[in-house]
Amino acid sequence: MRAKTLPFLVLFLSVTHCICHAAELNGPSKQPETISFGTAGGLRQGFPKGFVFGTATSAYQVEGMADKDGRGPSIWDAFVKIPGIVANNATGEVSVDQYHRYKFVSLDFLAFFDFFDADGAGKVNWNGVAYYNRLIDYMIERGITPYANLYHYDLPLALEKKYNGLLSNQVVFIHPIVYGEYPKTMQNIVGSRLPKFTEEEVKMVKGSMDFVGINHYTTYYMYDPHQSKPKNLGYQQDWNAGFAYKKKGVEIGPRANSYWLYNVPWGMYKAVMYIKERYGNPTMILSENGMDDPGNLTRSKALQDTTRIGYYKAYLHLQSTLTYQEHKIAESPQAWLWKLYWFAKLSGVLFGMYCVNFE
């Protein structure tokens, strides 16, 4: 297989800031409960000096400008146009219009590669470059530090067609980067369908990472399905593992809105320990974390966000424990920022801490 670096870069930039707080919608409302890292159960004191707290979003969900200023289509743009695939025909063509309103609505930011290279041919879109320069300058002026993620489900459509997306043999995962090969269990299950690394490719990828980003939303119990190999081929079938939300009739944790999302802080502990012990304790950034609400929340309900506050308190307490057990953790969970009502129309759920009054 070819394991060379991808000839394209999809950027997702989020910010870090030292205090998280609740945003109010326009109009009178009861003041919602807030978290202060200096007073909430000693949370801030539980982290080492220089530890970074942050939030996260994704480009397609907030930027808008789906076909303006030279931006090319992403796989999201193609997906939402399939008849009957999306509830209410929702799209991200406007969303919170961060492209124009970043000074008013944005406490974090991101970059979408389609604004740089619309057709995947390497031609620079200078309108996109100018936008991100303005955005970056403004965020730095406000004391906000950007972080970049290579990919957030928004691959340019041109590159999806050119490289077959994540099925491209130019995409590699953490195990080969550390050990120079895929896990033995994966080799046994997938067999001849799994590409082989050449000696040159092993040298290229092994030891090439600077840190590991961990997304953690929930945790499942895993079990052995007692089958030698899956009968049907497919992504989940190739795991050759079963998962469940209950054990002896008891749920793994309090459930959020989605059937699959449970509040399980100790699951993050397990994930960090797994990376530490299996991959040599690399520097880790907890890059994404959050829970969801029903998509039809009223304004007053959205502002009384006590369940989410409890969710983050639990994860932050767990995180403060991890930082003092010789884990190389550079950042807290990147809490999901916006309650995106257009995305609620699409998926029926709301993630995030901030609301937008579109009126």
C-alpha positions in Angstrom: 0.0 0.0 0.0 1.0 3.6 -0.4 1.4 5.3 2.9 2.8 8.7 1.8 1.4 11.9 3.3 -1.9 13.0 1.8 -1.3 15.7 -0.8 -4.1 17.8 0.7 -4.9 19.3 4.0 -8.4 19.8 5.6 -8.1 22.2 8.5 -10.4 22.4 11.5 -9.4 25.1 13.9 -10.8 25.5 17.3 -9.9 27.9 20.1 -8.8 27.6 23.7 -9.9 30.0 26.3 -9.6 30.1 30.1 -13.2 30.5 31.2 -16.3 28.7 29.9 -19.6 30.5 30.5 -23.2 30.3 29.3 -24.4 32.7 26.6 -27.8 34.4 26.9 -30.3 34.7 24.1 -31.8 38.1 23.5 -34.6 39.1 25.9 -35.3 38.6 29.6 -34.5 35.3 31.1 -33.5 33.7 34.4 -29.7 33.8 34.8 -28.5 30.3 34.0 -26.0 28.5 36.2 -22.4 28.9 35.2 -19.1 27.1 35.8 -16.1 29.1 37.1 -12.9 27.1 37.0 -11.7 29.2 40.0 -14.6 28.2 42.3 -16.4 25.1 41.0 -15.2 22.6 43.5 -11.6 23.6 43.0 -11.6 22.5 39.4 -9.1 25.1 38.1 -6.7 24.4 41.0 -6.8 20.7 40.1 -4.9 21.3 36.8 -1.3 22.2 36.3 -0.2 25.7 35.3 -0.4 26.2 31.6 -3.1 23.5 31.1 -5.4 24.6 28.3 -9.2 24.6 28.2 -11.0 24.8 24.9 -14.1 24.5 22.7 -14.7 23.0 19.3 -16.9 23.2 16.2 -16.8 21.9 12.7 -16.6 24.0 9.5 -19.6 22.9 7.7 -21.8 23.3 10.7 -21.1 27.0 11.3 -19.5 28.8 8.4 -22.3 29.0 5.8 -21.3 30.3 2.3 -21.7 26.8 0.9 -21.2 28.0 -2.7 -19.9 31.5 -2.4 -16.5 33.2 -2.7 -14.9 30.3 -4.5 -15.7 27.6 -2.0 -16.0 24.2 -3.6 -18.6 21.6 -2.4 -17.8 19.2 0.4 -19.1 15.7 0.9 -21.7 17.3 3.3 -23.0 19.5 0.5 -23.5 16.4 -1.7 -25.0 14.3 1.1 -27.7 16.8 2.2 -28.9 17.2 -1.4 -29.9 13.5 -1.7 -33.7 13.5 -1.8 -35.3 12.2 1.4 -32.0 11.7 3.2 -32.2 14.7 5.5 -35.2 15.7 7.6 -36.8 19.1 6.8 -34.3 19.4 3.8 -31.9 21.1 6.3 -28.5 22.3 5.0 -25.5 24.2 6.3 -25.7 26.9 3.6 -26.2 29.6 6.2 -26.0 28.0 9.6 -24.8 30.7 12.1 -23.2 32.6 9.1 -19.8 32.6 10.8 -18.2 33.6 7.5 -19.7 37.1 7.9 -20.6 37.3 11.6 -17.4 35.9 13.2 -17.0 39.1 15.3 -20.5 38.6 16.8 -21.0 34.8 17.1 -17.6 33.2 17.3 -15.7 32.2 20.4 -13.9 29.5 18.3 -13.0 29.1 14.7 -12.1 26.6 12.1 -10.9 26.4 8.5 -12.5 24.5 5.7 -10.1 23.3 3.0 -12.7 23.9 0.2 -12.2 27.7 0.8 -8.5 27.2 -0.1 -8.7 24.7 -3.0 -12.2 24.4 -4.5 -11.5 21.7 -7.1 -8.7 19.8 -5.4 -6.2 20.7 -8.1 -3.9 22.8 -5.9 -5.2 26.2 -7.1 -5.4 28.7 -4.2 -8.7 30.5 -3.5 -7.4 33.8 -2.2 -10.9 34.9 -1.0 -10.8 32.0 1.4 -7.2 32.8 2.5 -8.3 36.4 3.2 -11.2 35.3 5.2 -9.1 33.1 7.5 -6.5 35.8 7.8 -9.2 38.2 9.1 -10.6 35.6 11.4 -7.2 34.5 12.8 -6.2 38.1 13.4 -9.4 38.9 15.2 -9.2 35.8 17.4 -5.6 36.5 18.4 -6.6 40.1 19.2 -9.2 38.6 21.6 -6.6 36.4 23.2 -7.9 33.1 21.6 -5.4 30.5 20.4 -6.3 28.4 17.4 -5.7 24.6 17.1 -5.9 22.7 13.9 -7.4 19.2 13.1 -6.6 17.6 9.8 -10.1 16.3 9.2 -13.7 16.8 10.5 -16.1 15.0 8.2 -16.0 17.7 5.7 -13.7 16.4 2.9 -13.8 18.4 -0.3 -16.0 16.5 -2.8 -13.3 16.8 -5.4 -10.9 14.9 -3.2 -13.5 12.3 -2.2 -13.9 11.5 -5.9 -10.1 11.6 -6.6 -9.0 9.5 -3.6 -12.1 7.6 -2.6 -12.2 9.3 0.8 -11.0 7.4 3.8 -10.9 4.2 1.8 -7.8 5.6 0.1 -4.7 3.5 0.9 -3.0 6.8 1.7 -4.9 7.0 5.0 -3.2 5.4 8.0 -4.2 5.1 11.7 -2.4 5.2 15.0 -1.2 1.6 15.3 0.9 1.7 12.1 2.3 5.1 13.1 3.6 3.6 16.4 4.4 0.0 15.4 4.8 0.1 11.6 2.0 -2.4 11.0 -1.8 -3.0 11.6 -2.8 -4.8 14.8 -2.5 -8.6 14.6 -6.2 -9.1 15.4 -7.0 -6.7 12.5 -4.7 -8.7 10.2 -6.3 -12.0 11.2 -9.9 -10.7 10.7 -9.5 -8.7 7.5 -7.0 -11.0 5.9 -6.0 -10.3 2.3 -8.2 -7.3 2.1 -5.8 -5.4 4.4 -3.0 -3.7 2.5 0.6 -4.5 3.4 3.3 -2.0 4.3 6.6 -2.1 2.4 9.8 -1.6 4.4 10.1 1.9 3.0 6.5 2.8 4.1 7.2 1.4 7.6 10.1 3.7 7.9 8.0 6.6 6.6 5.1 6.3 9.1 6.6 4.7 12.2 7.1 7.2 15.0 5.9 10.1 12.9 3.2 11.6 15.2 3.7 14.5 17.6 0.6 14.0 19.7 -2.7 12.0 19.8 -6.1 13.6 19.7 -8.9 11.8 21.6 -12.6 12.4 20.9 -14.7 11.0 23.7 -18.5 11.2 23.9 -19.6 8.0 25.5 -18.6 4.4 26.4 -20.0 0.9 25.6 -19.4 -2.5 27.1 -17.7 -4.7 24.6 -18.0 -8.4 24.3 -16.9 -11.4 22.2 -19.6 -12.4 19.7 -18.0 -15.9 19.5 -17.6 -16.0 15.8 -14.3 -16.7 14.1 -14.8 -14.3 11.3 -17.8 -12.1 10.4 -20.1 -13.6 7.7 -20.7 -10.2 6.1 -18.1 -7.7 5.1 -18.3 -4.1 6.4 -16.9 -1.5 8.8 -18.6 -2.7 12.0 -18.6 -6.3 11.0 -14.8 -6.2 10.7 -14.5 -5.2 14.4 -15.6 -8.8 15.2 -16.9 -7.4 18.5 -20.3 -6.7 20.1 -21.2 -3.7 22.2 -23.9 -3.0 24.7 -25.2 -0.2 26.9 -26.3 -2.4 29.8 -24.6 -4.9 32.1 -26.8 -7.2 34.2 -29.7 -4.9 33.4 -27.9 -1.7 34.7 -27.1 1.1 32.2 -23.5 2.1 31.9 -24.4 5.7 32.9 -27.0 8.4 32.8 -28.4 8.8 29.2 -28.4 12.0 27.3 -31.0 12.5 24.5 -29.5 10.1 21.8 -30.0 6.4 22.5 -26.2 5.9 22.1 -24.9 8.7 24.3 -24.4 8.0 28.0 -22.5 10.1 30.5 -19.5 7.9 31.4 -16.5 9.9 32.6 -14.5 6.8 33.6 -14.6 5.8 29.9 -12.3 8.7 29.1 -10.0 7.5 31.8 -9.9 4.1 30.2 -9.2 5.6 26.8 -6.3 7.7 28.1 -4.9 4.7 29.9 -5.2 2.5 26.8 -3.3 5.1 24.7 -0.7 5.5 27.5 0.0 1.8 28.0 -0.3 0.6 24.4 1.3 3.5 22.5 4.1 4.7 24.8 2.4 7.5 26.7 2.4 10.1 23.9 1.3 13.7 24.4 -2.5 13.7 24.3 -5.1 16.4 23.4 -8.7 15.6 24.4 -10.0 17.1 21.2 -13.8 16.7 21.4 -16.4 16.0 24.1 -20.1 16.7 24.7 -23.7 15.6 25.1 -27.0 16.3 23.3 -30.5 17.6 24.0 -33.7 17.2 22.1 -33.8 19.4 19.0 -37.0 21.1 19.9 -35.9 22.8 23.2 -37.5 26.0 24.1 -35.4 29.1 24.8 -35.9 28.8 28.6 -35.1 25.1 28.7 -32.0 25.7 26.6 -30.7 28.3 29.0 -31.2 26.1 32.1 -28.5 23.8 31.0 -28.0 22.0 34.3 -27.6 18.5 32.8 -24.7 19.6 30.6 -23.1 21.4 33.5 -23.1 18.2 35.5 -21.7 16.3 32.5 -18.7 18.7 32.2 -18.1 18.8 35.9 -17.8 15.1 36.0 -15.4 15.0 33.1 -13.3 17.9 34.4 -12.9 16.2 37.8 -11.9 13.0 36.0 -9.5 15.0 33.9 -7.8 16.7 36.8 -7.1 13.3 38.3 -5.5 12.1 35.0 -3.1 15.1 34.8 -1.5 14.1 38.1 -0.9 10.5 37.2 2.0 11.1 34.7 -0.2 11.2 31.7 1.0 13.6 29.1 -2.2 15.5 28.6 -1.9 19.0 27.2 -5.6 20.0 27.0 -8.9 19.5 28.5 -11.9 18.1 26.5 -12.7 20.5 23.7 -16.3 21.1 24.7 -18.8 21.3 21.7 -19.6 25.0 21.5 -22.8 25.7 19.5 -26.4 24.6 19.8 -27.0 24.4 16.1 -30.7 24.5 15.3 -30.3 23.9 11.6 -28.3 20.7 12.5 -31.2 19.8 14.9 -33.5 19.8 12.0 -31.2 17.4 10.2 -30.5 15.1 13.1 -33.2 15.8 15.7 -30.6 16.7 18.5 -28.7 19.7 19.8 -25.1 19.6 21.0 -23.2 22.6 22.5 -23.2 25.3 25.1 -24.2 28.5 23.2 -27.4 29.5 21.5 -28.0 31.9 18.6 -30.9 34.2 18.2 -31.5 34.3 14.5 -34.0 37.2 14.8 
